[in-house]
Amino acid sequence: MPPKPKVTKEQIESAALELVRAGGEAALTAKALAARLGCSTQPVFWHFRTMEELRGAVFGRSLAVFGGALRRAVPGVSPYLAVGLNYIRFAAEEPALFRLLFMSDFGKTDMVGAKVEMDYILSVIEESDRVTGAAAQALYREMWLFSHGIAAMVATGTASFSESEVRRMLGDVHRALINELERNDSEK
């Protein structure tokens, strides 16, 4: 019977996530991971058959970090505005994870099609704006695309915005979309 590995799967996943946080997705190699853990590559491949399997675990952990960040309360703003602010803040605070999740094919997932955190965000829209069904989904999609543009610029360092600027921009677009939804609803 082979000896039990001294490096746990949990330790490998945590170290892999930290490698990605520090150096982006390209930093995640078996050799770099083994060096960070102070071991050979054998424990990595004991717990994960392939690097692709490990990448899947890192992607899942990254999504969990993102989900936690998205749900943070922001004092003085509606829960829905908090979602947008938190999305952009995540891009600023965790640029490598943001790029991994939303600007790469690391997880082999269509992030728009996957509707990441959509159920949570739709529940916030329904509670905050009293918008439901297809209208809530349209609001979610259009606000997400707008927020993503800002977040992508922040994550790549191509633009910088103050929180008050972001609050104003998100608020302006949100109000315009709500007004358009109400106008379309009244024309029916």
N, C-alpha and C positions, 0 to 999 in steps of 0.2 A: 504494500500500500504506500503510495507516494506521500511525502510529508505534507502536512497542512501548510498552506502559504501563510506567512507572517504579515503580509500586507493585505488588508481587507479590501473588498470590492468598494465599500464606502470610502476608504482612504484614496483609492485610485480615482473614483469619480470626483471627489472633492479636489484632489490635486489637479486633475484634468480641467476642471472648471476654473481653477485659479490660473492655470497656464493660459487658458483662452482669455480670461479677464485681463491678464497682464500683457499678452502678446498677440491676441487675435487668434483666429482659427488656424493659421499656419504654424503657430507655436505648439500645437498639439501633435506631437510625434511620440512614438513608443520610447525612443531614447531620451527625449526631454522629460517625459513623464517618469521614467525610471530614475533619472538623475535627481529630479525633484523629490522622489520618494526615498532615495538612497538605496536602491536595489537594482537588480537586473531587470530586463524586460519580461522575464519569465512570469512573475506574478500578474503582470498586465494581461498576458495571454492565457493565464490560468483562469482568470475571471471573465475575460472577454475573448471570444473566439477570433474576432477581427477588430481592426481599428474602426471599421464602419459601425460595429456594434457599440464600441465605446463612444463614438461620436453621437450615436442615438441617445445614449445615456446623458451625455453632456448637453445635448439639445433639450432633453426633458428637464434637466436641472435648470437650464437657462430659462425655459418657459416658466418654471416655478418661481424663480427669482423675479421675472417680469410680472407675473401674476400678483405677487406680494407687493411689488412697487406700485402697480396700477391701483391697488385698493387703499393706498394710504389716504387718510383724511387730510384735507387741506383747509385749515381754518379760514373762515370768512368767505368761502365760495361754495356753490352748489356741488353736490356729488358728481354731477355730469361734467362740470367744468374741471373738477378735480381729476377726473379720468384723463382729460386732454393734457392738463398740466403735468400729471404724473407720467404720461407717455413721453412727453418731451423731456421731462426731468430724467427719466430712465436713460434716454439717449445721451444726455449730458453726463450723468453719473456712471453709466456703464456702457460707454461707446463700443467696446469690443463685443459685448453681449448683444447690444442692439444691432450692430452690423451682422453678427452671426445669425440672429433670429430673422431680421427683416431686410437684409441687404445681401444675402448670400444663398447658395443652395445647400448649405451645410447639412440641414436637416431633411433635405430632399422633400420639402413641403411647400406647397403653394399657400403662403401665409394669408392671402386674401381669401382664397377658397377654403382654407382651414377655419376661417372665422375665429381666430384666436381671441379668447375671452369674450366672444360675442354675446353669450348668454348673460354674463355678468353686466356687460355694458348695456344691453337691451333692457335689463331690469332697472338699471339706473335711469335710462331714458324714460321708460314707462312711469317710474316714480317721480322723476324731476319734471318732466315736460308733459306728462299725461298723453303721450303719443304711443300708439300701439301698432302692431301688425306690420304691413308693408311700409307704412310711413316711418315707423321706428327703424326699420331696417335701412331705409333710404337715408335717414338722418345719421345712423351709425356709419354707413359706408362713406358718405360724403364728408362727414367730420373726421373720420379716420384718415381718409386720403389727404385732407388738408393738414391735419396734425402730423401725418407721416412726412409730408414735405418739409415742414419745419424741423421735425426730429432728425430727419436724414441729414439736413444741412448742419445741425448741431453736432451730430455724431461724427461727421466727417471733418468738422472744423471749418466748413466753408461759410458759415454764418454764425453770428452770436446775437442773442436777443435777451433782454432783461425779462424777468418774470412779469413785470407790468406790461411790457409790450406783448408778450405771449397771451396774457389774460385778455388784453384788449382785442387782439386779432382773433382769438378763439371765440370770444364773446360776440364780436361783430359777425363772424361767419355763422355762428349758432343762431343768432337772432334773425339773420337773413334767411337761413334755411327754415326756421320755424315759421316765419312770415310767409314764405313761399308755400309751405305745407298747408298753412291755414287758408291762404288764397286759393290754392288748388281744391281744398276741401269745400270751400264756400261756393265754388263754381260748379260743383257736382249737383 
